[in-house]
Amino acid sequence: MKDKLKHFLVCAIISILTLGTLLLLGTNWSGYEKLLALSLGVGAALAKEMIWDKWLHLGTPEFYDFVAGLFGAFAGTFIWIIIETIILEICH
């Protein structure tokens, strides 16, 4: 699997798992749970590039790896929002 795709998928999964966990815990933060999920996905992308790759020298920091992770975090969050909206429309 290509490197950028891995960054995209991992950050999307982080966002989706965060939202799923918050749903299972029964939290209702009036939409702020989506902001938290997005922030964790973006934070993971940033931490991987800045801490793991740059400061710890355990990889090669690349701007476009971060961008792929950023897009993944947004995509995961938006996919959740779209599915949630469809389910709410069907149920009403």
C-alpha positions as CSV (number, residue, x, y, z in Angstrom):
1,M,0.0,0.0,0.0
2,K,1.3,3.4,-0.9
3,D,2.6,5.7,1.9
4,K,0.2,8.6,1.4
5,L,-2.8,6.2,1.4
6,K,-1.7,4.7,4.7
7,H,-1.5,8.2,6.3
8,F,-5.0,9.0,4.8
9,L,-6.6,5.7,6.0
10,V,-5.1,5.8,9.5
11,C,-6.2,9.3,10.2
12,A,-9.7,8.6,8.8
13,I,-9.9,5.5,11.0
14,I,-8.9,7.5,14.1
15,S,-11.7,10.1,13.4
16,I,-14.3,7.4,12.8
17,L,-13.2,5.3,15.9
18,T,-13.3,8.4,18.0
19,L,-16.9,9.2,16.9
20,G,-17.9,5.5,17.3
21,T,-16.5,5.4,20.8
22,L,-18.2,8.6,21.9
23,L,-21.5,7.3,20.4
24,L,-21.1,4.0,22.4
25,L,-20.4,6.0,25.6
26,G,-23.6,8.0,25.0
27,T,-22.0,11.4,24.9
28,N,-24.0,14.3,23.4
29,W,-21.8,17.3,23.0
30,S,-24.1,19.2,20.4
31,G,-21.7,18.5,17.5
32,Y,-18.5,19.1,19.4
33,E,-17.7,15.4,19.3
34,K,-17.0,15.9,15.5
35,L,-14.6,18.6,16.3
36,L,-12.8,16.4,18.8
37,A,-12.6,13.5,16.3
38,L,-11.3,15.8,13.6
39,S,-8.7,17.3,16.0
40,L,-7.5,13.8,17.1
41,G,-7.1,12.8,13.4
42,V,-5.2,16.0,12.5
43,G,-3.2,15.7,15.8
44,A,-2.1,12.2,14.9
45,A,-0.9,13.3,11.5
46,L,1.0,16.2,13.0
47,A,2.5,14.2,15.8
48,K,3.6,11.5,13.4
49,E,5.5,13.9,11.2
50,M,6.8,16.3,13.9
51,I,7.5,14.0,16.8
52,W,8.1,10.6,15.3
53,D,9.8,11.6,12.1
54,K,11.5,15.0,12.8
55,W,12.3,15.0,16.5
56,L,12.9,11.3,17.2
57,H,14.5,10.8,13.7
58,L,12.6,7.5,13.3
59,G,11.4,8.4,9.8
60,T,11.5,11.1,7.1
61,P,9.2,14.1,7.8
62,E,7.2,14.9,4.7
63,F,4.8,17.7,4.3
64,Y,2.6,15.7,1.9
65,D,2.3,12.8,4.4
66,F,0.8,15.4,6.8
67,V,-1.5,16.6,4.1
68,A,-2.7,13.1,3.4
69,G,-3.4,12.6,7.1
70,L,-5.2,15.9,7.3
71,F,-7.4,14.9,4.3
72,G,-8.0,11.5,5.9
73,A,-9.2,13.1,9.2
74,F,-11.6,15.4,7.3
75,A,-12.8,12.5,5.1
76,G,-13.4,10.2,8.1
77,T,-15.3,12.9,10.0
78,F,-17.4,13.9,6.9
79,I,-18.2,10.3,6.1
80,W,-19.5,9.9,9.6
81,I,-21.6,13.1,9.3
82,I,-23.1,11.9,6.0
83,I,-24.0,8.5,7.3
84,E,-25.4,10.0,10.5
85,T,-27.6,12.4,8.5
86,I,-28.9,9.7,6.2
87,I,-29.8,7.4,9.2
88,L,-31.5,10.3,11.0
89,E,-33.5,11.2,7.9
90,I,-34.6,7.5,7.4
91,C,-35.7,7.3,11.1
92,H,-37.8,10.4,11.0
